[in-house]
């Protein structure tokens, strides 16, 4: 196989895999009202339908990359596709909400292995002079999958059934896994050490916190289960930090956070995804539950928000080289916060769609301005050999933002409203989206505090610090 042929095969296989895995972040949102009715799911179970995927995905991202480094990227990439495909089939055959949530966790495991390896496999296969173009296309494909997730989900639910959201992955995965194994070149990373203790502590701590947030309204915030779950989660995460400070091969080097650029960029990412995922989780249900739109109609109405990065991100990427990525990030987060606050202000059971078109566009432009420069800003804060860990950490933190956003905003929604009368739904929606807007605004302030290019250069780690932790 020639180098050109190998590059084309690698790009095609990794792109399809990335699109399939990323699509499942938001594709299920359009089906939530139908799943709630068909499987008699509670709000808590609906939250886990989203969070079971994103939580396992976020926690295992760094481990997925490490497994590829140790056992072979091609091998683990193929295994990851197989796990994701199996999870999709189990999800499609689920007859209970709990079974569906467990299947979504299995999908998340597969997705966490596949996603980081798409980048490393593609980067290794593309000649250096074409790497920027290839990685830009890689990012665009991921953005497209996020953008059309609600629309694709709505079309499948309306045209077929909610189960086909998951069945559609199965034939793709069955073709892609063996194709990847036989067409991609095997490679290994520089490190063959796995931080299993760190993985266990991070998973346990995050699970405890998310469990408490999701079940707090139904069980009672003062109950021993919720207090114990939240307290245990915080303690275990503190132990994770202490372990990572001392681990010989940490999955997340804590010294990264001593750099203001790295720390503040990740704070901004956390709050961006908090507000975006949490709000979309509720708004897609608002259009179907309160305003009686079909799943496809609801997905189309969200599109002015989620599709804007496709058109704006390339322009924003060019701007970031001239005016600084941190300024674009701050502007994008500010626009997203304004858009969410606008939506919260005008929401009512009889609200015409025209009332939210402008804030949807505003939020979408803001999302694009944030997405375009964030990767470069993060990677500028670490040495070249640490870029894989830094990128994985940023992806994991933003996915956790989505997990916490769904959990917290759904808890606020359940406290002030619910699925009863249309007005009751809006009574919960408005304060939840207001909170999302406020936290995205905090993210904008964090982005404003990111040092400019000269300060970043002064703070950048030097080669002499290789042994420091």
C-alpha positions, -999 to +999 in steps of 0.1 A: +000+000+000+015+034-011+019+063+014-009+082-004-032+052-003-024+047+034-031+083+042-065+083+024-076+051+041-065+064+075-084+097+069-115+079+057-116+053+085-108+077+114-132+103+101-162+079+099-153+066+134-151+101+148-184+111+132-202+080+146-189+084+181-193+122+184-228+120+169-239+100+199-232+129+223-264+148+212-282+125+188-302+109+216-316+143+229-343+144+202-355+110+213-358+117+250-395+125+251-403+093+231-380+072+253-396+087+284-431+075+271-421+042+257-398+030+285-418+049+313-385+066+322-382+091+350-363+124+347-335+108+366-333+079+341-334+104+312-305+122+327-285+090+328-294+082+292-272+113+284-248+112+313-240+075+313-224+080+279-207+113+285-194+104+320-177+071+309-165+089+278-149+117+297-134+097+325-118+071+301-105+095+274-070+097+288-069+060+295-080+052+260-050+071+246-027+053+271-040+019+261-032+027+225+003+038+234+009+005+252-009-022+232-010-006+198-031+022+184-045+002+155-054-027+178-071-006+205-089+015+179-104-016+163-114-030+198-129+004+207-151+004+176-162-032+185-171-021+221-190+009+208-209-013+183-218-038+209-230-011+232-251+003+203-268-031+197-275-036+234-290+000+236-313-007+206-326-039+222-332-024+256-367-028+270-361-008+302-347+026+309-321+011+332-309-013+306-306+015+281-285+036+305-261+006+311-258+002+273-250+039+269-222+034+295-207+006+273-210+029+243-190+055+263-162+031+270-159+023+233-161+060+224-134+069+249-110+045+232-118+055+197-118+093+199-082+101+210-068+074+187-085+089+156-063+119+162-030+101+168-035+076+140-043+104+115-015+126+127+010+098+122-003+089+087-003+124+072+028+141+059+039+170+080+032+196+053-004+185+051-010+178+087-027+212+094-052+207+066-059+171+077-064+179+114-085+209+105-108+186+085-108+162+114-120+190+137-146+200+112-160+165+110-163+164+148-180+197+148-205+186+121-214+156+141-222+177+172-241+202+151-265+178+133-269+154+163-304+167+173-315+169+137-304+134+128-319+120+160-352+137+152-353+124+116-346+088+127-371+088+155-398+103+133-390+082+102-383+049+119-381+045+157-359+056+186-341+022+185-327+030+151-306+058+166-285+030+179-291+003+153-276+026+126-242+023+143-241-015+141-235-021+104-211+008+103-191-006+132-191-042+118-175-029+086-152-003+102-136-025+129-120-051+106-113-025+080-093-005+105-074-036+116-063-046+081-059-011+065-043+010+092-006+009+102+002-002+138+021+023+160+028+027+197+033+057+219+063+067+240+049+055+273+037+020+281+026+027+317-010+029+328-023+049+357-049+024+369-051+039+404-057+074+390-084+060+367-102+042+396-101+073+418-112+097+391-141+073+381-152+068+417-151+104+426-170+117+396-196+089+398-203+098+435-208+135+426-230+129+395-250+103+414-258+127+441-267+155+417-290+133+396-309+117+425-310+147+448-345+159+440-361+125+440-345+112+472-340+145+491-310+166+493-306+160+530-309+122+528-279+101+539-276+087+503-272+121+487-250+137+514-229+106+516-226+103+478-216+139+473-192+139+503-176+106+492-172+119+456-154+151+468-131+131+491-122+106+464-115+133+439-092+150+465-074+116+468-071+115+430-054+149+430-030+138+457-022+106+438-016+124+406+009+147+423+029+116+433+022+091+406+052+080+384+031+082+352+000+103+360-030+102+336-034+140+343-002+157+354-013+183+380+017+205+370-003+214+339-026+235+361+002+257+373+001+273+339-026+300+339-033+295+302-040+257+306-060+262+339-082+291+327-088+275+293-101+244+309-123+264+333-138+281+303-144+248+285-160+233+316-186+261+319-191+264+282-202+227+279-221+230+312-244+257+298-247+243+263-254+206+271-277+213+301-297+238+281-301+217+250-312+188+271-342+208+284-349+229+253-352+199+229-378+185+254-396+219+256-403+219+219-417+184+219-434+183+254-448+218+256-451+229+220-460+195+205-434+195+178-423+162+163-387+150+170-376+161+136-393+195+139-376+200+173-342+191+159-346+216+130-355+243+155-323+238+174-302+239+142-296+277+141-277+272+174-258+240+168-250+244+131-234+278+133-198+265+141-198+249+106-200+283+090-183+306+116-155+284+129-132+286+098-134+324+098-129+325+136-098+303+132-082+328+108-091+357+132-075+339+161-040+341+146-044+379+144-062+390+175-055+362+199-074+330+207-082+340+243-101+371+231-122+351+207-130+326+234-141+353+258-163+369+231-178+336+222-186+327+258-201+362+263-224+357+233-234+323+245-243+336+279-263+365+264-281+341+241-290+317+270-302+346+292-324+359+263-339+324+259-347+322+296-363+356+295-387+350+266-396+313+273-433+307+278-457+279+268-471+298+239-438+314+228-436+317+190-404+302+175-395+336+161-388+348+197-358+324+200-343+325+165-321+355+173-308+341+206-302+307+190-281+324+162-263+344+189-255+314+210-243+295+179-219+323+168-206+323+204-201+286+203-182+288+170-159+316+183-151+295+213-145+262+195-122+276+168-092+287+190-095+265+221-073+236+210-045+259+199-047+279+232-045+247+252-017+232+233+003+264+234+006+259+272+025+226+271+056+212+255+052+193+221+056+159+237+028+167+262+002+178+236-016+144+236-022+145+274-031+182+273-056+177+245-071+146+262-074+165+294-092+194+277-116+170+259-123+151+292-130+183+312-154+197+286-173+164+285-175+165+323-189+200+319-217+185+298-223+158+325-226+184+353-246+207+331-273+181+325-273+169+361-274+204+377-298+221+353-322+191+354-321+192+392-331+229+391-358+221+365-372+194+387-371+216+418-391+245+403-412+226+376-417+193+359-435+173+332-470+183+342-488+212+327-470+233+300-466+262+324-451+238+350-424+228+325-416+264+318-414+272+355-386+248+357-369+256+324-364+293+330-344+292+362-323+263+349-314+281+317-307+313+338-281+293+358-266+279+326-263+315+313-246+327+345-220+299+346-212+305+309-207+341+318-182+330+345-164+311+318-161+343+298-145+360+327-120+331+330-112+334+293-106+372+297-080+364+323-060+341+300-026+357+294-018+372+260+007+357+236+037+374+252+027+363+287+020+328+274+055+326+260+070+337+293+049+311+312+055+282+287+074+253+302+111+251+292+129+219+281+150+221+313+119+214+333+114+179+318+119+162+351+096+185+371+062+174+381 
